[in-house]
Amino acid sequence: MSRNPWFETVAEAQRRAKKRLPAMVYGALVAGSERGRTIDDNMDAFARLGFAPRVVGHQAQRDLSTTIMGVESSFPVLISPTGVQAVDPEGEVAVARAAANRGVIMGLSSFASKSVEDVCAANSNVFFQMYWSGDRDAMVQRMDRAKKAGAKALIATLDWSFSNGRDWGSPAIPEKIDLKTAIKLAPGVLPRPGWLWRFGKTGRIPDLTAPNLQPPGGQAPTFFGAYGEWMQTPPPTWEDVKWLSEEWGGPFMLKGVTRVDDAKRAVDIGVTALSVSNHGGNNLDTTPATIRLLPAIAEAVGDQVEVLLDGGVRRGGDVAKALALGARAVLIGRAYLWGLAANGQAGVENVLDIMRGGLDSAVLGLGHSSVHELSPNDLHIPADFPVVLGGADPASPTG
Ligand SMILES: Cc1cc2nc3c(=O)[nH]c(=O)nc-3n(C[C@H](O)[C@H](O)[C@H](O)COP(=O)(O)O)c2cc1C
């Protein structure tokens, strides 16, 4: 009898992903950097926050819907942009369909394996993500293409600092998959016939190119070619970020903020939203968990821009906690990647249902009728929990 493909938690999706994926692909999704302290802290910190449930006064009707940068979402969770290479043959298109079926916004990475046109055709609410990479003409061309395809907002991810090296080892990712590499990779891939079959059925091999970075009339770069361009691009100033936002000319989210002073600068240059993010623990290890950084940033700028959070969200209860501490919504990364690896599009829908169900239970148990009513009063927050980076008080040890 075949196993029920439905899973009840994201942890179970991850266990299945580990069984199904070649170790190299699984390792690329686990990612993290150096000691892995930040990636662990992102998740552990959510567990340190407690709920303060009510016994009577629960609401029969609960509204989980919201808007993010003016775009409607059936509940406050977005798909975070990830370079999902080689997890599933349908990749970002499967994720976009799942998100559309659940009324959720799709963040699409410029390092994605599917084109922005195909993804926008699958989900009318796409936010396109870019790094500061290439010259200004190339960036304008990529933004114009995304706009023309129908992307409704731009996410600029600017926290990445090319940190590499993990104590548990990094997977060897090939430049491209041709016959020679296929033979070399065979010992790692053949023990995973299910994954191989998923690609075999489509007659395709995992594509390691970045089609959204293709220059007009040229070839799409390989993943590493794109990475090389990005590494060689001089990092942006605040003036450059302002230029990017003005060139886009629509809703603009700055992703990767961890400091209060940076959040204030982002407001000054006119962003629509920011995401408190440490790139899912993949960047500078020992950066504190994003949920610990959120309260100070929400307090400082939450009345001027939409403050979102990403990092460590694995349950609907985590979503409720982030909202209670001032986030308008959260972005999820690995959670949906585990779902995609475990069961394709249906696995991503499964993960979104888990998030929605857990959030609804929290809103019910806390006695609210809307996600907008969540507040710090709904939580037990340990005294040493919040962390302020770049605070205004120069006397503060982190100021
Ligand atoms: C495998 C992987 C690839 C990622 N690729 C991108 C990317 O291309 N662009 C981006 O803005 N963030 C990228 N991220 C970061 C995510 O958007 C998000 O910030 C992070 O995954 C959130 O943490 P979580 O995985 O704990 O939910 C990536 C993360 C992972 C795990």
Ligand as a Chemical Component Dictionary entry (heavy atoms), coordinates in Angstrom:
data_LIG
# 
_chem_comp.id                   LIG 
_chem_comp.type                 NON-POLYMER 
_chem_comp.pdbx_formal_charge   0 
_chem_comp.three_letter_code    LIG 
# 
loop_
_chem_comp_atom.comp_id 
_chem_comp_atom.atom_id 
_chem_comp_atom.alt_atom_id 
_chem_comp_atom.type_symbol 
_chem_comp_atom.charge 
_chem_comp_atom.model_Cartn_x 
_chem_comp_atom.model_Cartn_y 
_chem_comp_atom.model_Cartn_z 
_chem_comp_atom.pdbx_ordinal 
LIG C1  C1  C 0 17.957 27.230 -0.540 1  
LIG C2  C2  C 0 17.689 28.679 -0.311 2  
LIG C3  C3  C 0 17.792 29.576 -1.374 3  
LIG C4  C4  C 0 17.518 30.935 -1.170 4  
LIG N1  N1  N 0 17.578 31.795 -2.229 5  
LIG C5  C5  C 0 17.217 33.083 -2.069 6  
LIG C6  C6  C 0 17.146 33.965 -3.183 7  
LIG O1  O1  O 0 17.433 33.584 -4.311 8  
LIG N2  N2  N 0 16.745 35.232 -2.949 9  
LIG C7  C7  C 0 16.422 35.701 -1.699 10 
LIG O2  O2  O 0 16.051 36.863 -1.541 11 
LIG N3  N3  N 0 16.486 34.879 -0.628 12 
LIG C8  C8  C 0 16.850 33.591 -0.795 13 
LIG N4  N4  N 0 16.850 32.752 0.289  14 
LIG C9  C9  C 0 16.396 33.262 1.590  15 
LIG C10 C10 C 0 14.868 33.133 1.732  16 
LIG O3  O3  O 0 14.180 34.003 0.883  17 
LIG C11 C11 C 0 14.417 33.445 3.152  18 
LIG O4  O4  O 0 14.963 34.667 3.559  19 
LIG C12 C12 C 0 14.805 32.346 4.152  20 
LIG O5  O5  O 0 14.750 31.073 3.575  21 
LIG C13 C13 C 0 13.861 32.409 5.342  22 
LIG O6  O6  O 0 14.210 31.478 6.304  23 
LIG P1  P1  P 0 13.479 30.042 6.456  24 
LIG O7  O7  O 0 14.065 29.188 5.370  25 
LIG O8  O8  O 0 13.881 29.619 7.807  26 
LIG O9  O9  O 0 12.008 30.272 6.271  27 
LIG C14 C14 C 0 17.143 31.403 0.109  28 
LIG C15 C15 C 0 17.020 30.490 1.168  29 
LIG C16 C16 C 0 17.282 29.144 0.975  30 
LIG C17 C17 C 0 17.132 28.195 2.124  31 
# 
loop_
_chem_comp_bond.comp_id 
_chem_comp_bond.atom_id_1 
_chem_comp_bond.atom_id_2 
_chem_comp_bond.value_order 
_chem_comp_bond.pdbx_ordinal 
LIG C1  C2  SING 1  
LIG C2  C3  SING 2  
LIG C2  C16 DOUB 3  
LIG C3  C4  DOUB 4  
LIG C4  N1  SING 5  
LIG C4  C14 SING 6  
LIG N1  C5  DOUB 7  
LIG C5  C6  SING 8  
LIG C5  C8  SING 9  
LIG C6  O1  DOUB 10 
LIG C6  N2  SING 11 
LIG N2  C7  SING 12 
LIG C7  O2  DOUB 13 
LIG C7  N3  SING 14 
LIG N3  C8  DOUB 15 
LIG C8  N4  SING 16 
LIG N4  C9  SING 17 
LIG N4  C14 SING 18 
LIG C9  C10 SING 19 
LIG C10 O3  SING 20 
LIG C10 C11 SING 21 
LIG C11 O4  SING 22 
LIG C11 C12 SING 23 
LIG C12 O5  SING 24 
LIG C12 C13 SING 25 
LIG C13 O6  SING 26 
LIG O6  P1  SING 27 
LIG P1  O7  DOUB 28 
LIG P1  O8  SING 29 
LIG P1  O9  SING 30 
LIG C14 C15 DOUB 31 
LIG C15 C16 SING 32 
LIG C16 C17 SING 33 
# 
